[in-house]
């Protein structure tokens, strides 16, 4: 059942569906609460649903054999979690972890595959989104290799802000460490450095962005590359 305070069309992909597809989907969409730290799936899991976040942000993580992880992309109200399902795979190699608490809608795997196989406007919309997501993954890998922790943290905060309605997010030190693939001590040091510079307010696991413009100047070029690709491929969604 859809809760009165939630609207699936807060997700920009769902909001971009043509009328015919929207009418076919709307009664099949199920609202799901997304608490911080919830795992939607683990590597190797068979996907039973795809998720369309509305107010939540989900981090896609690559998990090493020793348990360490690093973020490869984030998905918020601009997209969908579970692209491997309609790209031909029934499982995924990544972990999907709720990075910022909120809400989402999910659609069954069977219905999503049926819609994708119709080869209509939904297929083209999802392919454009997948290309933008792949750009984010590639750029994140390059950023993690070549740029400083300070630059990576700024990029990460900016990408998260693009997917939130406000300027505050709940981020524990452990979660930040998992996202960036560093120790908790380094994650805390990075956040405190930005706080001392007056860019964020960080207290009790809450991050409030005080100066977005300064974050952009402090970030590497990776944020701009990713944002430009989303704007190019999904202009209507990102404008929303």
PEZI-V72616 format. One record per run of one state. SS is the DSSP state (H for helix, E for strand, C for the rest). FROM is the first residue (numbers start at 1). TO is the last residue. If there is no record, write none. Layout:
ss/from/to
SS/FROM/TO
SS/FROM/TO
//
This chain:
ss/from/to
C/1/7
H/8/10
C/11/11
H/12/15
C/16/18
H/19/25
C/26/29
E/30/34
C/35/38
E/39/41
C/42/45
E/46/46
C/47/48
E/49/53
C/54/56
E/57/63
C/64/68
E/69/75
C/76/80
E/81/81
C/82/82
H/83/86
C/87/90
E/91/91
C/92/94
E/95/100
C/101/101
E/102/108
H/109/117
C/118/120
H/121/146
C/147/148
H/149/161
C/162/167
E/168/170
C/171/172
H/173/180
C/181/183
H/184/196
C/197/199
E/200/203
C/204/205
E/206/209
C/210/211
H/212/218
C/219/221
H/222/233
C/234/234
H/235/239
C/240/240
//
